[in-house]
């Protein structure tokens, strides 16, 4: 009997430990003779690879033919009237997938396979490993004396159960007479041919449309009846147009199911629009009736062939398909589709055109002319004869089928590996298996893997290269391990299983389903060890949060607290729920604290009601979660006598849910900041600052507080709605933000965690174990995570060994907090610097564009051409530049002050550009006045504060009549190409002066 994977792993581990301890050293062995015997035993059993590997990759020996002497002595006799010509002996549990058969008709080969007598014959039946399809029972008898198998006691033939089967051959397409696998398994070398690709895509697209039809439902048709549609169908096609279905026959695979009876039955038409662009539409599609198929993008198909298919243009169709046939593909080409009878295919995957011109899929039909017959002999007493005989007569009429069946031995090995995954099997997929280090390591051990790449299931057996087959295998095995499934029923099974464990090991504690009026059903799963319950009841300052990533369609709720005795934060309660309402959270808290009370023997207590117990709760402000906690506290105090410690005039029994929240609830500062920042762009910056000023432990004077509220209220609808939300429900949310409205004492307020970052970190930690899990897998992942945490606490308490070198004292925590703040600030500064640099680059681009258009303006003036277009572009650039500059100051205020040197004089450049465009704006109207005679634009910079100004900005433009100014003036002006003397109309801006000579000037 071969070793199982677990046994082999244990043997390997023991052998390695004995060697490491030196027990197999020569000196030690010489002094202890029994150790040598042990070493020999390990040497004979301690295979470097799993012993089953040679059986999985088993290659049988060639048959040994009986000699004439052996035949004469009757050694080749199988039964009293049957004989074999050759024999092959196989080792224990060998995987024989293709047993050698006779090479000619009438010849038989016997295979003797050793089996494990301790296992049921059905588990080791070699028939289950054979890849040939077996069927067509040819008879069989019980208590047949088989001369191939001998008794271990007296070497006499043993009595067996005989089973005779025949090879059912193969199945082929009805359009094929070829049953060889080679052509079907190895496609043509011309797969990369572009014309072939386009042809097959076009044909496949047409067949898909004919197979699927319109795919819209009758209910989507805007109440257009088919009779009405027929009356307008002529709008989409000519009356002489034939239906494409005349040359197309639909054969449906019974596994696909029937079409929806409400599906539109309209014909699909090929049409072209006024731009000659092709499209396909349902005959009922028209304006006002868009609930029908319309496909516009047909660029990847051959439009001529596609149109011929839709219009039943058989001559054009045959022209294309005969050309494809010559190249070895298409509906007219020979079909080589061959498959095993074991495959449940009914239709050929290829499309064929019959002699009548009808396009259809071939039917898969059986080919039964294989003459091979199999005889199986199973001993009545496998303890006496642990062998099975297989006789294969006559040759096969077809090649060996593809290895699509997974042998029994391989299935057993994979099942052992999957079983070792534990709870991870609940959500095992092919991708997750390939990423699971434990699974891959086990696969390596079985295969003796030494390659660089990681092994996959297909390395265990080729049948697993079919992903659908692999998924089915995993799903079937998962059902055997989780018979109740991995959903709600599976969790209920976990509750029952954990209820049988000792008290301290129980984790999945309760599954409750409630019907909440107005909401429907709500399910709650509570998971917590008794140790977590005791920690929960000891905690005085708790934070809580909900995650939505880890479990599909469930929300994960956590309660977390910091414990100085352990110097770490600990998750003290974990639960899963399907509702986030206040009523659902009330049920959740009642369930959690009921379990905690049963485990700890302590009742739930509140500081302001009992004088001890829970001081504060920090959370993200979720209304359902907060109000649910308030309702739970209200149930605790509604029958209590006495008054509130924080408000002696308030009886405890009269406290509402909102009153309780004002006494123990704090808004997480991180979430509060995030929510306020989300209003950026919707409210004024001053309002955002006012909102943030409310989050304080100091009591804000009433007049200042009212001014803050007024500022927020008058800053737009978004801000007013935000304030209204915080003041609603007796203002409990505002009390959770600013202590001036809370009844929580200052010391308790300051001692409470300001954020729920502990919860966020806890969610992040457990999410690393997997997200989007089923509820069973998520629950068990939580079990592993919390079990590790509780074990760490036990060790810390027993031996004083903490989880980090540096104990998390207040000093260390504060130091880390400061470092984190600095890191955040640096990231913010870097982002702000990059934003400012990007703004500068955009401004530089506009300046370059302005230079280009200034030159164009100058040339237009000099050549007497129209200047309207460059002036218009310059004004557009000036508008965009001004908009960009308007936000520069705000960006500069958020940076570190280290701006790029090229923009050091950004203010001066903007001033220059503004003056320039102002002059352009003044000059622009006159340019279109035909009576204008002279325009002079002069820009000067007397103080030279700008540094070197781009040459394009030093602009002088003239339009001077020849009879007005002497040629000497023009020559001198154009020769210098610099500045003219300031003229009467001057625009001053800082150190810049821009002088204009306008038509109304006395100089004209």
DRENTORLUM-258282 format. One record per residue (C-alpha): x, y, z. Coordinates in steps of 0.25 Angstrom, whole numbers, plus 5000, padded with zeros to 4 digits. Layout:
BEGIN
XYZ...
//
This chain:
BEGIN
500050005000500650134996500850255006499850365006500350505004500150535019500950405023502050435013502250575018502350525032503350425028504150525021504150625033504550515043505650475034506150615033506050635048506850505051507950545041508050685047508150635061509350545057508650415060509050365046510550395047511550275045512050285059510650285066510150175057511450095060511150105075509650075074509349965064507849995064508050125058508650065046507449985044506550105045507450175035507250065025505750065028505750215025506650195012505650095007504450185010504950325009504750354995505250484990503950504983502550454986502450304983501150324975501850414965502450294957501050244957500350364952501450384941501450234938501950184925501650034924502649934919502449874905501649744905502449614906501949514896501749364901502749264895502349144887502749064899501849144909500749144899500848984898500848984913499549064914500149184921499449284912498149234916497149334922495949244924495649104920495349144906496049274904497549314901498449434901499649454893500449554902500449604916500949724924501149734939500849864946501249914959500349944971499350054968499950084954499050184946498850104933498150204923498350144910498549984912499249924900498249844891498549734881499249784868498349704859496949644859496849524869498149564877497949594892498849654902498649634917498949734928499249694942499049804951499349804966498249864975498249904990497349794997497049895008496249984999494849954993494949904979494250024973495250114978496450044971495649994959496650004947495450024938495250164944496650204939496450164924496350284915495550194904494050204905493550074910492150024907491349924900491349814910491749684904491249594915492049544927491949444938492149414952493049314958493949304945495249224947496349324942497649254939498349394939498149414954498749314964498449294979499549334988499349204996499349094986499649164972498349114967497449194957496449284965495049304964494649444958493549524954493649544939493249674932493249694917493249834910493549884897494150014892493150104887494050174878493950324875492950424871493050514859492350624852491250584842491950654831493250574833493650434829495050454836495250404850496750434852497050524863498350594856497550694848496550724858497650744869498650824861498050944853498451004840499751074840499051194833498351234846499051364845498551394831497751524831496751484821496451354828496251434841495251534835494551424828494351344840493951464849492951504839492351364838492351354853491651484855490551454845490351314851490251374865489251474861488351374854488551284867488251394877487251474869486851614874487051574889486151684893484851644900483451674896483251764908484351854903483651884890482852004895481551934894481751914879481051784875481651694864480451724855480751874856482251854854481951774841481251894836482451984838483551874835483651924821484252054826485551974829485751894817485251874803483951784800484851694791485851664802485851524806486051474821487351424824486851304831486451234817487851194816488151164831487651054840487751064855488050934863488150964878488950884888487950834898488950884909488751024905487251024909486151084901485951224897485151324905483751314900483651464902484851494893484551574881484451494868484651604858485651574846487051644846487351724834488551784828488451924823489352044820489152194824489152314815490752314817490752164812491152114826490651984829489751944841488851834846487551854852486351774856485151794846484351854858485451964861485052104857484952244863484052234876484252084877485652064881485451944889486051854878487451814874488251924866489751894863490552014857492051974858492251864847493651914843494351784846493551704837493451674822492251764818492051694805492051554810491251594822490251664813490151544804489851454816488751544820488151554807488251414803489151444791489651304789490551334776491251434784491351344797491851224789492951314782493451354796493351214802493951134790495151234791495251194806495051044803496251054794497051114806496550994815495451064824494051114823492651044822493050964810494350914815494450774820494150754835495150684844494350694857494550574866494250554880494150444891492750384893492950424907492850574903491450624904491550694891490250694882490650794871491950824863492650954867492850984852491751034842491550954829490750974817490050854812489650814797488450904798489251024801488751024816489751074826489650994839490450924850490750784848490250674858491150594866490950454863491550324868492550234861492450094866493350014857494449994867494649844869495449854882494849774894495149784908495049674919495249704934495449594944495249634959495649524969494549484979495549484990496549604988497249575001497649444995497949504981498149654981498149664966497249704955497349644941497049734929497049664915496949754902496649684889496749734875497349864871496650004871496150064859496450204863497650284870497650294885496650394890497050514898497350494913496150574917495750474929496550494942496950364948496550314961497850324967498150464963496750504968497150444981498450524982497750654978496650634989497750614999498350744996497050814995496650755009497950815015497450955011496450955022495451065022496151125010495451015002494151085004494551194994495651124986495751154971496751124961497451264963497451254978498051114977499151164969499351274979499251194991500651154996500251035004499550974992500651004983501650944993500850814994500850804979502350824978502550714988501650614980502250644967503750664972503650794965505050864962504650954951504751104952503251134949502251094959501450964956499950964953498850864953499150824938500550774943499850674952498950624940498650684926497150674928497250794938497750884926496250894924495851004933494350964933494750824937495650874948494550964954493550854953494550764961494750864972493250894973492850754975493950724985493550854992492150804993492650675000493350755010492350865012491050795010490250915015490951005006491751125008490551225011489651245022489351095024490851065025490951175036489851105044490550975042491851045048491051095060490550945063492050895061492651005070491550975080492150835082493550895086494050935099493551075104494851145102494951095087493551135083493551255073492351255063491351275074490051315068489251325055487951405056486951445045485951555049484851615041484951765043483651845040483751925028485151875025484951725023485951615028487251635034488251535038489351545048490551455051491351485064492751425065493551445078494351355087494051355102495351435104494851535095493551545103494351575116495151675109493951745103493351755117494651815123494751915112494352065116494752135103494252065090494352095076493452025065493352025050492751945039493551885026492851855013493951785005494251655012492951575011492051584998490651645001491051645016491551755025492651725035492551795049493651815059493851865073495251905077495851955089497251995094497751915106498951975114499251845120499551785107500051915100499251885088497851905082496951775081495751745074494751705085493551665076493351625062491951615055491351605041490051665037489251695025488651825029489151965034487852015040487752055054486751945057487751845052488851905060488051895073487851745070489351735068489751805081488751725089489351595083490751635085490551675100489651555103490851465099491851545106491051545119490851395118492351375116492851475126491751475137491751625137490551715133490751825123490951965130491052105127491952205134490852315135489752215140490552115148491752195152492652095145492752025131492752085118493252225117493152265102492952205088493752265076493152235062493052295048491652365050490852255043489452295047488852155048490052095056490052215066488552215068488552065069489552085081488652185087487452105086488251985093488652075104487252125106486751985108487851965119487452095127485952105124485552025137486652085146486452175157487252295160487852405151488952425142490352455148490652555137489252625138488752605152487352665148487152555138486552425142487152305135485852245131485552365123486752375115486552355100487452295090487952425086488252465101489052345103489852375090490152515096490752445108491652345102491852365086493052435079493152465065494452405059495252525055495852455043494452425037493952565041495152635034494952545021493452575021493752725022494752725011493752655002493052785002494252854995493752924982492352934988492453024999493353145002494753125009494353205020493153115023494052995023494953055033493753085041493352945041494652895045494752995057493552925063494352795065494952835078494952795093494852945097493553005100493353115089492753245095491253255091491453375082492553315074491853185073490653255067491553335058492153205053490753145051490253265043491453265034491253125031489753145029489953255019491053185011490153115001489153005001490252895003490752965015489352985021488952845018490152795025489852885037488452835037488852695038489752715050488652795057487552685054487152585064487352665076488652705072489452575076490352585064490752725068490952675082491852565076492752675069492852785079492952765094492152895097490952825093491252685099491052645113492352565114493352615124494552675119495552565124494652455118494552535105496052555104496352405109495452345098496152315085496052435075495952345063495452205059496852175053496952045061495751995055496252035041497551965044496851835049496051835036497251855028497951745035496851635033496651685019498051635015497451495018496551515006495351595002494051564995493951435002492751355005492151365018492651225023494151265018494051405024493551345037494651245038495751345033495251435045495351305054496851285050497151435051496551455065497051325070498451375067498251495074497751425086498851335086499851455086499151515098499251385106500751385103500951535106500251515119500951385123502351425119502351575117502751565102502151675094501851675079502851785077504251825082503751955086502651955096501552045091501552145103500952275102502252335098502452235086501052255082501152405082502452395074501952305064500752395062501652515060502452445050501152405043500652545043502052595037501952495026500552535023500952675022502152645013501252575004500252685004501452785001501952704990500652694983500452844985501752874979501452794967500152864965500752994965501852954956500852894946500053034947501353104944501653014932500253044927500453194928501853174921501153104910500153224908501353324908501953244897500653254889500553404892501953424886501553354874500353424872500953564875501953534863500753504854500153634859501353714856501553654842500053674839500253824842501553834834500853774822499553844823498753714825497553684834497953684849496653634854497053494856498353504864497753614873496553524876497553404879498353504888497153544896496653394897498053364903498053484912496653434918497153294920498453344926497753424936496853314940498153224942498753334950497553354959497853224966499353234967499353314980498453204987499453094981500653174986500053185000499953035001501453004996502753005003503153134996504153074987503653114973504353094960505253204957504753234943503453284950504153364961503553494955502153434952501453564957502253654948502053564936500553564939500553724940501253734927500353634920499153714926499553844921499953784907498553724905497853854911498553934900498153824890496753844895496753994893497453984880496553874874495253954871496054054863496753954854495453934847495154084845495554114830495754264834496854224844498254274839499254254849499354154861500654144869500754044880501954064889502353984901503454034911504053984923504854094930505254024943505653884936504953814948504453704938505853654934505953614919504553624913504253524901504553604888503153574883502653664895503453784890502453814880502453944871501353944860501054054850500054094840500454224834499954294821501154334812500654474811500654504826502054464832503354484825504054364820505254394829504354374841503854244836505254194833505754234846504654164853504754034846506254034846506254044861505053944863505053984878504254094884503554224880503454344889502254334898501054384891499854454898499054334901499754254912499354144920500254124933500353994941501453984951502754014944502153994930501654104921500854074908500654184899499654194888499354294877497854284874497054344863496554454871497854504875498254644872499554594866498754534854
//
